[in-house]
Amino acid sequence: MSPTQNDLERARRAWAYRGQARPAFAVIPGPGQESVWDYPRPPTYVADTRTVELYVGEICIARTERAIRALETGSPPTFYLPPEALDRDRLVAAERRTFCEWKGEAEYFHVLGDEGRIDNALWRYPRATDAAAAIAGWFSAYPALLRCLVAGQRARPQAGGYYGGWITDEIVGPFKGEPGTGHW
């Protein structure tokens, strides 16, 4: 069942931080770094031309220089890759669905590797909301489940298992997903 407009508005209002001011607990970014506390809420979507790769084991299942970063207050960027960048023969549609108050309903995919299947490793928003239209149909991955590289640097996973942010050396937090950070 899809949420009502009232449900969406209530969920959107629940967030304490919206990127207008960096909270006192935020790490101050150094040269060449970004603070997740300077990102807006609702998220913004920014093209990124660095090489982004996804691996299952030693198998590269995606590579692009045409990614989009979703930037949202308190979260490391989430990289979205165009559908043509992925080896679709290694994807199996999953039953899992989640809903984001900013992006809409997400559908998930298992990834087939030489060692077996990795459940719910990828997701996309096939009919992303108007504000998130730039990523409609594009795929993202959990760095905890796949090896995700940005310009050769391995992305570290965002804590908590639910969010799919990609932590690289250029990003400073702290990041939502840790215990006690709900609706930061």
C-alpha positions in Angstrom: 0.0 0.0 0.0 1.4 3.4 -1.0 1.6 6.1 1.6 -0.9 8.9 1.5 0.1 12.5 1.0 -0.3 13.1 4.7 2.0 10.2 5.5 4.6 11.7 3.1 4.4 15.1 4.6 4.6 13.7 8.2 7.8 11.7 7.2 9.3 14.7 5.5 8.7 17.0 8.6 10.3 14.4 10.9 13.8 15.2 9.9 15.6 17.5 12.3 18.4 18.7 10.0 17.9 19.9 6.4 21.3 21.3 5.4 20.6 24.9 6.2 23.2 25.0 9.0 25.9 22.6 10.0 25.2 21.2 13.5 27.9 21.7 16.2 28.7 18.0 16.2 29.6 17.9 12.5 33.2 17.4 11.4 34.6 20.5 9.7 35.7 19.5 6.2 39.4 20.0 5.2 40.7 21.0 1.8 39.1 18.9 -0.9 36.5 17.4 1.5 32.7 17.7 1.7 30.5 17.7 4.8 27.3 15.7 4.6 25.8 18.4 6.8 26.1 20.9 3.9 23.9 18.7 1.7 20.2 19.6 1.4 17.1 17.8 2.3 15.2 16.9 0.1 18.2 15.5 -1.7 19.8 17.0 -4.8 21.2 14.9 -7.7 24.6 15.8 -9.2 26.4 14.3 -12.2 29.8 12.7 -11.5 32.3 11.9 -14.2 34.7 9.9 -12.2 35.0 6.2 -13.0 32.5 4.2 -10.8 32.8 0.4 -10.7 30.8 -2.4 -9.0 32.4 -5.8 -8.4 31.0 -9.1 -7.1 34.2 -10.9 -6.1 36.6 -10.3 -8.9 33.9 -9.8 -11.6 33.2 -6.2 -12.7 29.4 -6.0 -13.1 29.2 -2.3 -13.8 31.5 0.5 -15.0 30.6 4.1 -15.9 31.9 7.7 -16.1 28.3 8.9 -16.0 27.1 8.4 -12.4 24.8 10.6 -10.5 25.4 11.3 -6.8 22.4 11.7 -4.5 23.3 14.2 -1.8 21.2 14.3 1.3 21.7 15.9 4.7 23.6 13.6 7.1 24.2 10.8 4.5 27.3 10.0 2.5 26.5 10.3 -1.3 24.7 7.4 -2.9 26.0 6.8 -6.5 23.5 5.8 -9.2 24.6 4.2 -12.4 22.8 4.2 -15.7 21.1 0.9 -16.6 23.4 0.3 -19.6 26.4 0.3 -17.4 25.4 -2.9 -15.7 25.8 -6.6 -16.7 22.1 -7.3 -16.5 22.7 -11.0 -17.0 24.0 -11.1 -13.4 20.8 -9.5 -11.9 17.7 -11.3 -10.6 14.7 -9.2 -9.6 13.9 -9.5 -5.9 10.6 -9.2 -4.1 11.9 -6.6 -1.6 10.4 -3.1 -1.9 11.0 0.0 0.2 9.7 3.5 0.1 11.6 6.8 0.4 9.6 10.0 1.2 11.8 11.9 -1.3 12.3 9.3 -4.1 9.3 7.0 -4.1 9.3 3.2 -4.2 12.5 1.2 -4.7 12.8 -2.2 -6.2 15.7 -4.5 -5.4 17.9 -7.0 -7.3 20.0 -10.0 -6.3 23.4 -10.3 -7.9 24.8 -13.5 -9.2 28.6 -14.1 -8.6 30.9 -17.0 -8.9 30.4 -17.7 -5.2 26.6 -17.6 -5.4 23.8 -15.1 -5.1 24.1 -11.8 -3.1 20.6 -10.9 -2.0 19.2 -7.4 -2.4 22.6 -5.9 -3.3 21.2 -3.4 -5.8 18.2 -1.2 -6.0 16.6 1.4 -8.2 13.6 3.7 -8.3 11.8 2.8 -11.5 9.3 5.6 -11.2 11.2 8.1 -9.0 9.2 11.2 -7.9 9.5 14.4 -9.9 12.3 15.8 -7.7 14.3 12.5 -8.1 13.6 12.1 -11.8 17.3 12.2 -12.7 17.8 8.8 -11.1 14.6 7.1 -12.4 15.6 3.6 -13.5 19.3 4.0 -12.5 20.9 1.5 -10.1 22.8 1.8 -6.9 24.5 -0.7 -4.7 25.3 -1.4 -1.1 29.1 -1.1 -0.5 28.7 -3.6 2.4 27.6 -6.3 -0.2 29.5 -5.4 -3.3 32.9 -3.8 -3.9 32.1 -0.3 -5.0 34.9 1.9 -6.3 35.0 5.6 -7.0 38.1 6.7 -9.1 39.8 3.5 -7.8 39.0 4.2 -4.1 36.9 1.6 -2.4 33.7 3.0 -0.8 33.0 2.1 2.8 29.4 1.3 3.7 27.2 3.6 5.7 26.3 2.1 9.1 23.0 0.5 10.0 22.4 -1.7 6.9 19.4 0.3 5.6 21.0 3.3 4.0 23.2 2.9 0.9 25.7 5.8 1.3 29.2 5.4 -0.1 31.9 6.8 2.3 35.1 7.9 0.6 38.0 9.9 2.0 36.6 13.2 0.7 33.4 12.9 2.8 33.1 13.8 6.5 30.3 13.3 8.9 29.2 11.9 11.3 26.7 10.0 9.2 23.1 8.9 9.9 22.7 5.2 10.4 24.6 4.9 13.6 22.5 4.0 16.7 20.6 7.1 17.9 20.7 8.9 14.6 17.1 8.3 13.5 15.6 11.4 11.8 18.8 13.4 12.2 
